[in-house]
């Protein structure tokens, strides 16, 4: 006999969003030129922990978003919710690239920058990081778009509270716009991830109270 109210999906979404939030708040600000950023990475004692938290949060968040689709199955919001899930998988794949790059290559190059090969490490960082930053921007836009789609799915499905739909539509549109319009030198493409993550946090709580399909 199964649980009367499945909790695996909403708990996965809640834990994933909380891990992302904690990792983002603990992440040191990377400002200045490449040498300054490498020095910041090398001085951070939590660099590895922060980025592993991001990476393990991503599959939890995707799993939790399946629950948003699940409560909308058989409703007018099912198609939009399914589209949101597909786009969110792409978004997290893009986000994973820059996080994995900063965990592996960023950490290794920061360590090497203190040694005799410091100039080579700085060169590689300056050459490779723009590729990772491009995936970050695309990921932020895609997660905003996915959240917008989830919003329309929730609005039409009428299973979750309407305010979660409005928050998703507004937050998703804002996140996508920030990622699209932010200058290359601006950290606003990172801020683009914030509205979707806030929506995930509150939606996870709403899912715990949502009526479940038979």
N, C-alpha and C positions, 0 to 999 in steps of 0.2 A: 504494500500500500504506500503510495507516494505522499509527500508533504501536501497538506491542504493549501498552503501558500508557498510556492517555490521561492527560496531565498538566495540560491546560488548566483543567479544573474545580477540581481540588485547589489548583493554584497561584493561581487567581483567589480562592478562598476564603481561602487563606493570606495573600495580599497585602491583600485587603480587610480581614481581621481585624487584621492588623498596622497598617494605616493608621489604622483606628479607634482601636486601642490607643494609637498614638503621638499622635494628635490629642487623645484624651481626657487623656493625661498632660500634654500641653503646654497644655491649656486653662486659662486663669486662673479661679480660683474667683470666682464672682459672688455676693457676699454683701452684706447691707445693703439700703438702700432703692434706689429707681430711680436717684437721682442718683449714689450711690456706684457702682452697677453701670455706669452710663454712663462714669463717670470711669475705671473699671478697663478697660473696653473701649477707650476712647480712648488709654490709656497702653500698651496691648498692641501691640507691634510685629509680632506674629505672628498677629493676629486673622484676617486674610484667609486666610493660608496654612492655618491650622488648620481652618477651616470648608470650604475647598475640598478638603482632604484627606478630611474626613468625606464630602462629597458625591460625590467620585469613588470612595470606598471602597464606597458602598452598592451600585451596580450590579455591582461585582466580587464582593461577598459573595453577592448573589442568584444571579449566574451560577455561583458555586462551589457553592451549595446545590443547584443542578440536578444536580450530580455525586452528591450524597447520594441523590437520587431515582433516578439512573441505576443505581447499584449495587444498588438494591433492586427494580428492575423484574423482574417474574416471581416475586417472593417474597411471603410473607405480610405483609411490611412495606410493600408498595408503596402501598397506599391511605393509610396514615398518613403516609408520607413525602410523598406528593403533597399531602395536606392541609396538612402543615407548610410546604411551598413556597408554597402559596397564601396562607396566613396571614402568612408572612414577607414577601411582597411588600407586603401591606397595612401591616405593621409598619414597613418601611423607608420607605414613602410617608409615614407619619405622622412618623417621625423626620426625614425630609427637610424637612418644613415648618418645624420649629423651627430646624434648622440653617440653612436658607435665610433665615429671618427674621432670625436673629442675624447672619448674614453681610451681608445687604443692609440691612435696616431698622435693625438694631442698630448696625452700623458707621456708617451715615449719621447716625443720631440722636445717636450718641456724638460725632461731629464737630460736629454742629450745637449740641450742648449747651454747647460752649465759646464760642459766639458770642452775638449779641444775641437770637437766637431760642431761647435755652437753655430757657426756661420752656415754650415750645411743644413742644420736642423731648422734654422730660421727660414732659409730659402724654401725648404720643402713645405713648411707650415704656410708660408705666404702664397705658395703656388697651389696647394691642395685645398686650403680652407674655403676659397670662393666656391668651389664645387659643392662642398658640404652646406654652405650658406644658401646656395640656390635651392637645394632640396628642402632646407628649413622653410624658405619662403613658400614653395609650392605646397609643402605639408600644411602650413598654417592656412593658406587659402583653401585647401581641400577639406581640412577639418571644419572650417567655417561653413563651407558649402554643405558638408555632410550634416552639420548641426541644423542648418536652415531646412534641409530636407526632412530631418527628423521632426522639426517643428511643424511642418505642414502635415506630416503623417499623424502626429499626436493631435493636431487641431481637427483633422478630418475623422480620426479614429474615435475621438470622444471617450477614451477610456481613462487616460491620465488627466489631471486637472488642467483646465485651459491655460492657466498662467505658465505652466511648463512649456506649452506650445509657443506662447508669445515670447517667453524668454529665449527659447531656441531660435525662433525666427529673427529676433532682434540681435541676439548675441552672435548667431551664425553670420548674419549679414555684416555686422561690425567687424568680426574677425577676418572674414574674407576681404573686406574693403581695406583693412589695415595691411594685410599681407600683400595686397595688390598694389597699393598706392605708396607704401612706405619707401623713402629713399634708401638706396643701397647702404649708406653709412649709418642708417638709423636702426635702433633696436626695436622699433615698433612692429617689425615682422615677428619678433618673439612675443610681444604683447598680444598678438593676434590669437595665440593659443588660449589666453586667459578666459574669454567669454565661453567658449565651448566646454572648458573644464569646469567652470562654475555651474553651467547647466547640467553637466554629468553628475556633479555632487548632489544637487537638489533633486534631480530626476531619479537618482538611485533611491533616495528616501521616499519619493512618491511611488516608485515601483513596489516598495515593501508594503504599501497600503493599497495597491491597485487590485481590483477584482481580477481573478484569474480565469482564463477560458476553460470550459469543461473539457 
